[in-house]
Each structure stands twice: as C-alpha cells, then as structure tokens.
C-alpha cells in the first residue's frame, strides 16, 4: 500500500504539471485495455469455451432473410413462422426459439431490481440437451396457452449472485413485472443460453410474452412481421446441412 500511494501521489503531480498530455495517456490506456479485454472475452467464449450443450455440432440457427432487399443479412424470425417450421420440417429433431434478452423488473420487499430475461419455447432446453442442476425445466403444457404458466428457470450465476445460492430457491415466488412467477429450476453452471457473451438471469415460457414484453411487442406471438425470436434447431441423425437447407427453402417459399 505504501508503494501504491507513492505512485498515486506521483501520478497526481504529473497530471497537475501536464494535465492535457496525462489525460490523453490515461484515456489511451483505458481504451486499449478495454478493447483488449472485450476481444479476449469474445474469443474466449466463442473458441476456447464452446456452448456447454449436448452435441453442439448438430445445432443450427434458423433465421429470416428479407428477399425484397436482396440482402443476405440473417434476421430474427417471427413466432408464427417458427412454429410452422417446427411443425412441417422433415430434417430436424426439434426446433426451438428464444427472444433477445429483455429488461425485467424484480420487486422484492418493495425494492425494484433489474433483471434480464429471455422468452423461450417449451422445448428450448431439451433441444440444446441441457439438464438442470436443481428442479426441472419447462413442461410442454407450460408453453401451450398464452399467460397460463407463470414459471421461470433461473440462471446459475443469478442464483449465486442475486439470491445467495439459497437452498430453498426452487419453488420460491418472484414478482416480476408485477406478475408472480414460481422458480421451477436452475440451469447448469456456465450455461447462459446461445448468446455468445451476454446471457439472461431468467428464462420464461414464450407464452408469457404478453405479460413481460413492452406494449409495442405484446403481439409477438401472433404477428408474422414481428421478428422477435431466434430459432435454434437440432438435425436428425443422417441429415446433412445441405438437405436441411433445401427443406427450409421449400418451407420458406410457402410461408412467403
């Protein structure tokens, strides 16, 4: 600590003598260190620590392409289109969907706290081949009818950091966006969904969209032009990506 304070005093004296130059040096170092940290975080997540799911090489993204603009940009997909692809494809074992992380409000003892949550289809975790460390994941009937199943799965990191790894967390009610949800399970350590760097605190059934999404997005489950979900699919054994693409092209033509 003595050496540290001596360095601080030296830095302050230097800053007083040449404030402009010293400020530029400090900002340059800050941006440089921040950029390197961000790049390493992405590379570490994408390449050194791949998704902690079962057989990740069988998973493929299902996205939308706007043919009217001749763009090849991959866009999110609407919930109705995602359901039609799930019901009519011949190449996937299962097709799941998840929203982008959205801001939620957790109310505990009249003290509001911010959470990030994702809406997911009921087969999201089974499609990925993930198993809970506590409790269970969603049942089919919990994602069948709008607004009927206020349940959630808690991220392991949120359980540890926000709830102190409470042993009684499964079954606990949490008031989120003024709706009482019940914690039914905890995702495994290190799992944060399929977003590479940033993951949610909670996962909620997609049928609860009208409850947790902002007013302008409450029609997401019915509106084919609302690109609110990301599709994730697992190939059937023996099916190649080329075959899957051809089947999706046929389905896309019908949807178009």
C-alpha positions, 0 to 999 in steps of 0.5 A: 500500500505504501508503494501504491500511494507513492505512485498515486501521489506521483501520478497526481503531480504529473497530471497537475504539471501536464494535465492535457498530455496525462489525460490523453495517456490515461484515456489511451490506456483505458481504451486499449485495455478495454478493447483488449479485454472485450476481444479476449472475452469474445474469443474466449467464449466463442473458441476456447469455451464452446456452448456447454450443450449436448452435441453442439455440432448438430445445432443450427440457427434458423433465421429470416432473410428479407428477399425484397432487399436482396440482402443476405443479412440473417434476421430474427424470425417471427413466432408464427413462422417458427412454429410452422417450421417446427411443425412441417420440417422433415430434417430436424429433431426439434426446433426451438426459439428464444427472444433477445434478452429483455429488461425485467423488473424484480420487486422484492420487499418493495425494492425494484431490481433489474433483471434480464430475461429471455422468452423461450419455447417449451422445448428450448432446453431439451433441444440444446440437451441441457439438464438442470442442476436443481428442479426441472425445466419447462413442461410442454403444457407450460408453453401451450396457452398464452399467460397460463404458466407463470414459471421461470428457470433461473440462471446459475450465476443469478442464483449465486449472485442475486439470491445467495445460492439459497437452498430453498430457491426452487419453488420460491415466488418472484414478482416480476413485472408485477406478475408472480412467477414460481422458480421451477429450476436452475440451469447448469453452471456456465450455461447462459443460453446461445448468446455468445457473451451476454446471457439472461438471469431468467428464462420464461415460457414464450407464452408469457410474452404478453405479460413481460414484453413492452406494449409495442411487442405484446403481439409477438406471438401472433404477428408474422412481421414481428421478428422477435425470436431466434430459432435454434434447431437440432438435425436428425441423425443422417441429415446433412446441412445441405438437405436441411437447407433445401427443406427450409427453402421449400418451407420458406417459399410457402410461408412467403 
